[in-house]
Each structure stands twice: as structure tokens, then as C-alpha cells.
Amino acid sequence: MQVVGSPIRSRSGMLWAAAGVALFLLMQAPLARAVLNPPTPYVLDAGTQLTLEQAGILKQDGQKWGRVLGKALFWDQQAGSDGNACASCHFHAGADTRLKNQINPGFNDITVGVNGDTTFGSERSDTLDVARGMMPSGSPAGPNYTLKPGDFPLHQLKDETDRNSTIKTTTNDRISSQGAFDGTFSRVKILGQPDKCTLDGEIFHAGRYAARQVEPRNTPTTVNAVFFHRNFWDGRANNLFNGVGVFGMRDIHGDHNKRLIVLDQTNKPQLGYLQVENASLASQAVGPPLSDLEMSCGGRSFPDVGRKLLFTIPLFQQKVDKSDSVLGPYVSPLGKGLKLQYRYAELIRKTFDPKYWAAPGRYKIENGKLVNDPKGYTQMEINFSMFWGLSIMLYESTLVSDQSEFDSRQADGRLVMNPAFGNPNNGRCTTNLPAPLSGDEELLLRGCTIFSKANNGSNRGNDGLKGGGCFTCHISVGGGQVGGVARFPSPMLAENTFQAGETFPIFLPVPDRNGVRALRDQGFAGLGLRPAFTDQMSGKTDPYGNPLSFGGQLWNHLDGLANAVLDPPVQRAITAGTAPARVVGGGGGTFAKLEVDGSSKAPILRNVALTPPYFSWGGYPSLRQQLKVYNRGMNRRDITAANGYADRPAGSTCTTGDNSGSGPDGKTALTALGSDCSTNTTGAIVALGLADCEVPAGTAPGDECIARGLTVANDDLAALERFMKSLTDRRVQCDIAPFDHPELKVTDGHYASDQNRDGKATDIAFSLPAVGASGYAPASGFCIPNSGDLFAPGMQARSGGARVPLAP
């Protein structure tokens, strides 16, 4: 904890090693049952890691009460300006599969203008199959649209196996989640009622009435999110939680009004902030409540949220099951909300040290100073961001999924993963099951092997199988290291994750598609999925002009920019001498360019079959479609004279490179691009050439299938899909504790009418029933199908669609 006026020191501590192939260890023996261990949040004090209790932030039983507070806040629809909770976009295996009013027109696409795109639908069709502004199915695109199977994928090619094939249709639209109505905040109302806001339905509307806005990126799952070093697709949710915002020490340096009120040892209120590391969940949690796309009218502050909620009954209008694994003991006898003695203010008092809430009076913070103001906010209201962030972090830290089919097979030896890096003769998964294997067992084993093997072009290795190299970004071990050696055998299946006791290697210098050594942040990669400037992802800057990426900060530091490094992990790497060197033409461990524009966080693959659509774009409805994209080497398009340079970024003069690039140094602005766009696609992205029995002869994947026999047993994509479905945890499917929850009103688009005359289009709403620790019964239809398909029967049951019983 630091008070304003104290120096912000460059702290030394744990060494943050550069990543390398030491991460990719062979696991030859059957593994013990997977037990994933979340990293522990801490405050670094003179080189000693203090727990939140030791640091005087939580009371000694604060973890218990914090989880109660956090779960209530996460699911409480009183929190949003107009009925949205955090859970409103994270109710389906921690994600969202709704179909109506889920399209964003491309707010992050700066090739259209600095404010992005506000028009819906196809933007290009070289074959003239899809008119501009239309959906691929032929329907007019727009807000409040209901997605159809014929609308996917959003990027379609004449030859789906060739990334440079003629474009049938493409768009910068995103499939995401509906959030808040577009409006400007006036004031909160009592008893958790919707805030008073003015309305604007210019872009999102149903008929002539304002509709809920849609966010610009697909909703990632909250399940296992505790293992990410940073959160959000672009990594902006900082590993360090400051108590007041998303951006860690960047907020503290950039805005002197972003402060907490803390009672000092004489009980005098002072301004301060937190420095809690391994707390990106808390940083992430404080973003949506003030986002004017997600939960808030524009201009609302966290003190306003505190004023609205502190003396309300948590979950007042929502049923809570009495067997709820966290909230059960505190449920009101009436079955809705918690008991009167557990209002939010009291839960905060039970959780946090009094120095954060016991100050009398009212205050405001102006020009970095604390001012007494009888019309201001209480200390508890001003510090509500801290209470919100840390308590939701404590709750979400329990959402750990490690009991899948894959885990049980790893534990007893029926499926043992042996990943290999580079050598096609290694990497085969093994089993202790006797031969002959059933067709399903053989398919699963082969899918695991393809996942674990490196891809070496046409070289199949001794076992005759090509590798997918999937483990390169969805690494098979925890992702962290102890003393440079990968430690945990429990596979996390994402390289941006780490577990308790592990350090995290923040930099990863690797070759790009042109063989140039490029620096990217560990766990983030440019895949060539979309043109870089349609969403710069981790190549963007924070509100204060600092690069979001660790690599961007290091680059600026090497350029001699003052105050270029604000994130403690980067400071420690530089101090310890472990940051990679910038050397043109250098060898391993060095870099010559950045690879951050268009670079997004690699997701954890656990439960992936429950959470379509796929990628941050949301442009692919099924696992099969997603795998086809990887099989062709993604979507990047070479910039050539042959098609009149049609694939270069709008407004640029590039004549070489591809549309994932942002210049030879990887950091050139759209308006300054020269003749070479270069590439920001990592070198691991290649056309895999795996057998795909759905495509015709004359294509590499089709010929591969024909050569091995036209059967599912010889379909490599089917085998990979089977392996990915083995990563599903039944507890997540059926909301068994810790994934149980209160009732939630799920909105699914709008009627084109204003039935209560509030100026807003009336929500189409469905009440998802509360469920206790034992979860939904399989026959209820609320268990999620393990299909990996957005349009599978039962996939929209939680938003009012058809319910399909799950086999016991």
C-alpha cells in the first residue's frame, strides 16, 4: 500500500525469465489427477510477498466473506444502469451463445476512421455473392438481427483450403454480447432500480426505439480465467490491481484523481492505492461496471455504483437456491435475495479492514487532493471499486475446471500426452488400454497426438501422422516456470497462464512468418485471423498513451523514452537483465521487430466445446470451422499486384507483405505505412495440411483424406475435434458447484416496441432458474451440449431456446 507522496519505486523481486523450449517437456508417465492451483495474489513489501490478510487489506476471515460479496455482486442485476450484471454476458459456461442482437459493426476498425465502423454487414465480395450491408445468408444486416447458420463463417472463400482464394464475403463485424443501452448518466435511484439516464439509439435500435448496444469483441469465459497473467483479449486488465481501475500503475501515474481513501495510523483519511499482484481478475472486474457498452450509462462513476448498492439487499429481485455453495446460508426466507443483515455495506465490513471504510464524512478528490465536501461521497462509496474488484476476484478464483474426461484419462493412463517441440517423430499420445481400441478410443488418441505433435509440413514422422502443433500456443504444461523448469504436469492448455508457485515468462521472441525474430508477449500471438488495423488488440495503447503490451514498453525503453516502463514485471526483467535484446539479425533470445498489432490472448481450451462462437471475432460457429481456419494457415492475405493490391489496408501504399502486418518494425501507424506491410503473423502459423474429409479432391486436405481412406477414422479434423471435446468438465456443463448460481434474467434482443413507454425497445427476456450445488438435472435441458456448435440443439436453452435433455 502506498500513500500519495511516497516514491513509486522500481521494485526488484522474482526474476521473470524469457520463454524458451524448456517449457515443452515430455511427460512419459501417467499423471496424477489434475489439480489446478490458482496463483496467489500478493503485495510485495521489501522483497517479501504478503497475502491480502498480511497486508492489512482483508480481515482474517475476509476470504470467506469476500467470496459471498463477490458472488452476489457478479450475479446481481441491480448493479448495471439498466439491469445488466457481470453474469449477463457470462451465464453459459462463463460465456455467451445468444443469437439475437449480438453483432457489433466493427468499432475497433481504424481503417474506416478513428472511431471505427458503425455500418453492419458484408464489406467485400469479390465473387459478388453477398451485397454490401447484407449477411451471408442473404438477409439485411443490422442491429437486433437474429443470427442464422447461413451467416457463418463471417469470412468465406471460394476455396476454403486456400487463405488467398477469392473472397465470397468478409466483414469487420464482431459477434459479441448485448450490454447497456446507449445513454448518458444522470443519477442513481434507490432500491437498486435502473439509473436515470438520457437515451440515444443512433446505432443500436429495434424499430424506432433504442436497443442494447453490443460489445466489440466476443465474450471470453470466466471459467479458469484466474490462471491468466493478464485478462481481456488485448491484455489490458493488468496483473497488478491498483484498487481503482483496469490499468495497474498506469492509472496511478496517469490520473492523480484515481485514488482510494485510506485511514492512516492516526485515523486521518489519506489518499492511496493498492499494489496487489497476480490480481488481473480484479483489474478486469472493475472495467464492465463503468463501460457504456456493457453495464453502464456513459459518465457513471464507481462511487455512484457504491451509492446505489451499499444499502440494498443483494440480489433483491433474484431467486437464490438454499443449497447454493456460497450464498446458501445467507438466503432470505422468502427465497429471493439475501437476508436483511447481509446488505452490501455489511458484507464489506465483514471482508475488509476498517481503514478502507470507517472514515466519517463526505469527500471528493480534485486535482489529486482529498477535499471535504458535504455533497460528496462517503469513504465506502469512493472505495467501492476496490471492494468490487477484490471480492469478484475471490469469487472467480473458485471457478476452476479440472475434472474433464481428459483429466481422468491422464490420471489413470488411458490417455497420456507427450508433447514434442520440433521433432515429428516425438509427441505421440499413449494409452494403457489393450488393443484393439474402439473407434472412439482410436479417434481420441489420434486427436491427442495431432494436438501434441509439431507440424513439419509433409513430414509425418515414424507414426505416419502429421502434427497440428496446437500445443505451441495451447501449451500442455502450466505455462509458468520454477527455476527455468516447467513444473506442473496438469495441462492448462494456454500459454498465457500460470499456477501457484510458478513465475511467468513475460517475453517471447520468436520468428515471424518471414523468419524475422519478432518480440511478442508470452501468451499473445498474431494469428493472421483479421487485418491488423481492424483490431490492433495488444498493439493498442492505454488511455494515457502507453503501449498495452510488455513488448511495446520494452521497445520504448530501448528507444530511450522517459517513464516508458510502468508495469512491475517489465521493470523487474530490465533490472535483472533478463529482458531480450533488440538486435537486427540476432539469434535466439533476441528480436528485431515487434509482433503486437493484431496480437490477442490465447484462450484456455478447457470446456471449449461449450463456448461457441470462436475467436475474439466470434466469426466461426463450430469447432470444425475453427479447425479449418487453422488448417489453411488462417486468413492473412498476401499483398500482391496480381489482384491490384486489393488486400492492403485501406489508405496504405503497401505493395508487399500481408494484411496482418504493420510495417517492417511491426509498429508503424496505418497512415505511415510504406511499401512493405511486412507481417505480424507468428511463425508457428502454417498451412497444416491435415486430412479434412469434407473438402474435395484437388485440395491438400482433401487429397490427404483420400490417400488414407474416406472415413471419419482418417479425418484429422474429426480427431482433433474429439480431443477438444474431451476437455469438457461435466460440472461446467450442468452448473454443479462451484459453478452454481442465482436466478438471472437473460435478455435476448428486443421487440420492436416500447411496452412500458420508457423510450427503450422492450427486452425479450428469459429467466434462467437459480441452481444449487448439485447443479441442473440432465433432464432439465439446461445442461450445455458438448457439441462445439453454436447451432446445436439446446445450445440456446439458457436464453430461452429449445431445451434438450443431456444423457446422464
DASULBEL-V775044 format. One line per field, one symbol per residue. phi: phi as a letter, one per 30 degrees, with the letter a starting at -180 (. if undefined). psi: psi as a letter, one per 20 degrees, with the letter a starting at -180 (. if undefined). burial: 1 if it has 9 or more other C-alpha atoms within 8 Angstrom, else 0. A space follows every 10 residues. Layout:
phi = ???
psi = ???
burial = ???
This chain:
phi = .bcejdddcd cclddcddda dddccdccce cdedbdcddc dacdbhicdc dddddiccdd cddddddddd ddddcddddd dbjcceddcb cbhibabdcc hbccdjdcdd ddldcicbcc jecabddidb deicdedjdd dldidcdbed dcddcbcdcd cbdcdeddaa acdbcbbdbc ddacdcadcd hideddbdbb cdccabiccd cddcddbedd dddidddddb bieciddddc ccjbadcidd ddddbdcdbc cbdddcicdb daacbcchbd dddddddedc ddccbbddjd cdedddedce ccdeheccdb ddcedccedc ddedicicde dcdeeddddd ccdedcbcdd ibbbcbhibd bdadcdcded dddddddddd ddeddddddc cbbceedddd dcidacdbdb cjcddcjddb bcdddddded dddddddddd ddddcbiddd iddicdccid deccddcejc bbhicdcddd ddiadccabe icdbddcbdb dddciddbcb dejbbdcidb eeddadhddd cddcideddd ddddeddddi ddhdccdeed edddddicdd ccbdidceic bcacbcdidb dddddeiddc bddciddidb dbeddddddd dciicebdcb decihdcdee iccdbbjbdd dbjdcibdde dcecdcdhac cddddbddid dbdccddjce dddddddcjd bedccddddd ddddddddce ddechdedcd addbdcdbib ddabdchcic ddddbbcddd bcddiddedd icddddcibe cdejdcedcj ddcbecde
psi = pqqphqqoqo prcqpnqqqa iihnqpohqq qqppopoqqp qrpoolipop rhghikgqrh khgghhhggg ggghioiihr hljprgihjl inkjbpkqhp ljppjlhjni ihrhjaqjqq apipnhikhp qpjrqhiiqp qrqkqoqqhi iqrhopqhoi iohjrppgqr qjqqocpqdq qorppgrrrr kjrqqoqrqo kggoqocjqp rprprjqqoq qipjihiphq rqhjjhoqhp piiiahjcig gghhoiinqr pppaijkppr qarqmorkkh hggghighhi pjhfiqqpiq rhhggghhhh jrppkhjpqp pijpigigij qqhiiparqh ilrghhhghh gqqhiiiipr aqrqopkjqp ppoijbqrgh ghjhhggggh ghghghiimp oklrggghhh hjjioppmqq ohoiirjpqr qjqqqqqrgg ggggghgggg ghqqplcioi rhijpqqikh ighmqiahir qokjppgpio phkpijqrrp iqrpohqnor qaijjpoqpr ppiqqoikgq phiioiciir rrijjqphqg hhggghghij pqkhoipghg ghgghijiqq qoopjrbqir qirqmhpjpr ppqpipjhii lrrqrhhkip irhghghhgh hjkbiqppor hhkkkijqqp irkpirbrji qlrhijkpqg ijpbioibqk pqiiorphkq pojiqrqiqg hghgghhipm qhhjohhhgg ggghhijpph hhgjlqpjjr rrqpopqmaq qlrnhjljiq ppqoqpopqq qahirqqhih iiqpplhkoh jqpihjhikj aqpoqqp.
burial = 0010000000 0100111110 0111101001 1011010110 1111000001 1110101110 1110111111 1111111111 1111111111 1111111111 1111111111 1100111001 1111110001 1111110000 1111100000 1111111001 1010111111 1111111111 1111100110 0101111010 1001110011 1111111111 1111111111 1111111111 1111111111 1100011111 1111000011 1111111111 1111111111 1111111101 0111111111 1111110111 1111101100 1100111110 0111111111 1110111110 0111100001 0110011111 1111111111 1111111011 1111111111 1111111111 1011111111 1000001000 0111111111 1111110001 1000011111 1011111111 1100011011 1111111110 0111111111 1110011111 1111111111 1111111111 1100011111 1111111000 0001111001 1111010111 0100010011 1111111111 1101111111 1111011111 1111111111 1111111111 0000101110 0101111111 1111111101 0011011111 1110111111 1110000011 1111110001 0011111111 1111111111 1111111111 1111111111 1111000001 1111111101 1111111111 1111110111 0011111111 10111100
